[in-house]
Amino acid sequence: MHQQTGIIGSGDMAAHANRIQERVDLLPSGLQAHIYRVCEIARELGRQHGLDEERAALGMLAHDVARATPGGELLRLAPELGVPIGLVDRRVPVMLHGPVGAELLRQHDRIDDGPLLEAVYWHTTSHPSLDTLGKVVFLADKLDPNKQGRYPYLPQLRETAMENLDRATLMFLTQETMARVDRGELVHPAMVEARNHLLTKTLDGLE
């Protein structure tokens, strides 16, 4: 299923969009539908926070290019692409789909947009290194209306994201960490690091 994303641009951005779209076209229809929904959310967040809308949408178009890759294949691809595999990644291989996707785009598709690749790499867990694009991609992915059942606080998260990306990211990481601990699940160290970074900024009044 191919859907026009409406991403416009010239030069590198247009070329990147074409290469990313080729990968998206190969994904299952349900995953494509998710990607196109969150492209629109990213555009809205981008407008609100001074980020070019088409750049925000391009980040969302790219974020799940490896999401349909089976866990065993992610574990095989990661070392080939230079992606480190941690304890949580080995037990929950789907956590590698962001890093593997980013490195496929970098190494196989010759996409050299550092911030965009960083956004794809960390879109599942967040990371202290993320810029505005990275935070928009992280949050827009979670704000898919179809995820309301998984994240019952989604309306509050959306409202907060429109006001402040850091506060919204901290809210999500706190809620998700508590939920995973309550379920007896592993928590990815990047999530912990990102939450600690944002919480420290809040406590220090740097937000």
Backbone hydrogen bonds, N-H to C=O, Kabsch-Sander energy under -0.5 kcal/mol:
donor,donor_aa,acceptor,acceptor_aa,energy
3,Q,1,M,-0.5
13,M,10,S,-1.0
15,A,11,G,-2.1
16,H,12,D,-3.1
17,A,13,M,-2.5
18,N,14,A,-2.0
19,R,15,A,-1.9
20,I,16,H,-2.7
21,Q,17,A,-2.7
22,E,18,N,-1.6
23,R,19,R,-1.1
23,R,20,I,-0.5
24,V,20,I,-2.3
25,D,21,Q,-2.5
26,L,23,R,-1.2
27,L,24,V,-1.9
32,Q,28,P,-2.3
33,A,29,S,-2.4
34,H,30,G,-1.8
35,I,31,L,-2.4
36,Y,32,Q,-2.5
37,R,33,A,-2.1
38,V,34,H,-2.5
39,C,35,I,-1.6
40,E,36,Y,-1.2
41,I,37,R,-1.4
42,A,38,V,-2.6
43,R,39,C,-2.1
44,E,40,E,-1.9
45,L,41,I,-2.5
46,G,42,A,-3.1
47,R,43,R,-2.6
48,Q,44,E,-1.8
49,H,45,L,-1.8
50,G,47,R,-0.8
51,L,46,G,-2.7
56,A,52,D,-2.2
57,A,53,E,-2.4
58,L,54,E,-2.1
59,G,55,R,-2.0
60,M,56,A,-1.7
61,L,57,A,-2.6
62,A,58,L,-1.7
63,H,59,G,-1.1
64,D,60,M,-0.5
65,V,62,A,-1.6
67,R,64,D,-1.7
69,T,66,A,-1.4
74,L,70,P,-2.2
75,L,71,G,-2.3
76,R,72,G,-1.4
77,L,73,E,-2.9
78,A,74,L,-2.4
80,E,76,R,-0.8
81,L,77,L,-1.9
82,G,78,A,-0.5
82,G,79,P,-1.0
83,V,78,A,-2.9
86,G,84,P,-0.6
90,R,86,G,-2.2
91,R,87,L,-1.7
92,V,88,V,-2.9
95,M,92,V,-2.2
96,L,93,P,-2.6
97,H,94,V,-1.8
100,V,96,L,-2.9
101,G,97,H,-1.9
102,A,98,G,-2.7
103,E,99,P,-2.2
104,L,100,V,-2.4
105,L,101,G,-2.2
106,R,102,A,-2.1
107,Q,103,E,-3.1
108,H,103,E,-0.5
108,H,104,L,-2.0
109,D,104,L,-1.4
111,I,105,L,-2.4
112,D,110,R,-0.6
114,G,112,D,-1.2
117,L,113,D,-2.5
118,E,114,G,-2.5
119,A,115,P,-2.1
120,V,116,L,-2.1
121,Y,117,L,-2.7
122,W,118,E,-2.0
123,H,120,V,-1.0
126,S,122,W,-2.9
130,L,127,H,-1.8
135,K,131,D,-2.4
136,V,132,T,-2.4
137,V,133,L,-2.6
138,F,134,G,-2.3
139,L,135,K,-2.5
140,A,136,V,-2.9
141,D,137,V,-1.8
142,K,138,F,-1.0
143,L,139,L,-1.6
144,D,141,D,-0.7
147,K,144,D,-2.7
148,Q,145,P,-1.6
151,Y,147,K,-2.7
154,L,151,Y,-2.0
157,L,153,Y,-2.3
158,R,154,L,-2.8
159,E,155,P,-2.2
160,T,156,Q,-2.4
161,A,157,L,-2.7
162,M,158,R,-1.9
163,E,159,E,-0.8
163,E,160,T,-0.7
164,N,160,T,-3.3
168,A,164,N,-2.0
169,T,165,L,-2.4
170,L,166,D,-2.7
171,M,167,R,-2.4
172,F,168,A,-2.5
173,L,169,T,-2.7
174,T,170,L,-2.4
175,Q,171,M,-2.6
176,E,172,F,-3.1
177,T,173,L,-2.2
178,M,174,T,-2.3
179,A,175,Q,-2.3
180,R,176,E,-2.3
181,V,177,T,-2.4
182,D,178,M,-2.6
183,R,179,A,-1.6
184,G,181,V,-1.4
185,E,180,R,-3.3
191,M,188,H,-0.9
192,V,188,H,-1.5
193,E,189,P,-2.7
194,A,190,A,-2.6
195,R,191,M,-2.5
196,N,192,V,-2.7
197,H,193,E,-2.2
198,L,194,A,-2.3
199,L,195,R,-3.0
200,T,196,N,-2.4
201,K,197,H,-1.9
202,T,198,L,-2.2
203,L,199,L,-2.8
204,D,200,T,-2.2
205,G,202,T,-1.2
206,L,201,K,-2.9
207,E,201,K,-0.7
